[in-house]
Structure formats: C-alpha cells, structure tokens
Amino acid sequence: MVTKKSSSPAPRQRIKRATQIKVSLSDEVLARLVTLSELLGVPAGTVASLAIGQYVAQQERSLGFLSPSLNSLGMASRKNSARPSASS
C-alpha cells in the first residue's frame, strides 16, 4: 500500500503596499468587489490592489513595455531561442 504524504499548503505571501490612492467606484462595482473579497477571504483593498497590478502588467505587455526584472528574464529567453539548433 502506498501512502501519500500530504503536503502542507504554501505559506501566504504578504504583499506590502506602501502608497495609498483614492479611487471612486460605482455602487455596483463596489458591491461586486466586496462580494469577491468575501468569497476569497481577503480584504477588498487586497483584491483591488491585485486587480490593478494585473491590469497594469497586461497593459505593459500589450504595449511592449516590461519592467527591468521582467525585461532581464525576457532577454535570457531570447538569447536561448536565438541559438542555432543542432538540426540547422
């Protein structure tokens, strides 16, 4: 009989936010944000922060802009793909 060792869940990563901004939301969007935050079990501000971060990253990708850390990763993958293959 094989017994699987249960793995403990990964520890939650804390996101440190240093700057506050003020955002106006419609009543409908606020209600949806609050509902989502309750389902996820995190504060509405955390959900909003993550959503904004994802939106900014998506826009950066679509505009061809990468942050310095992502750009260095992209350069490494381009160098690897630029190498001639053994079949060439």
C-alpha positions, 0 to 999 in steps of 0.5 A, spaced: 500 500 500 502 506 498 501 512 502 501 519 500 504 524 504 500 530 504 503 536 503 502 542 507 499 548 503 504 554 501 505 559 506 501 566 504 505 571 501 504 578 504 504 583 499 506 590 502 503 596 499 506 602 501 502 608 497 495 609 498 490 612 492 483 614 492 479 611 487 471 612 486 467 606 484 460 605 482 455 602 487 455 596 483 462 595 482 463 596 489 458 591 491 461 586 486 468 587 489 466 586 496 462 580 494 469 577 491 473 579 497 468 575 501 468 569 497 476 569 497 477 571 504 481 577 503 480 584 504 477 588 498 483 593 498 487 586 497 483 584 491 483 591 488 490 592 489 491 585 485 486 587 480 490 593 478 497 590 478 494 585 473 491 590 469 497 594 469 502 588 467 497 586 461 497 593 459 505 593 459 505 587 455 500 589 450 504 595 449 511 592 449 513 595 455 516 590 461 519 592 467 527 591 468 526 584 472 521 582 467 525 585 461 532 581 464 528 574 464 525 576 457 532 577 454 535 570 457 529 567 453 531 570 447 538 569 447 536 561 448 531 561 442 536 565 438 541 559 438 542 555 432 539 548 433 543 542 432 538 540 426 540 547 422 
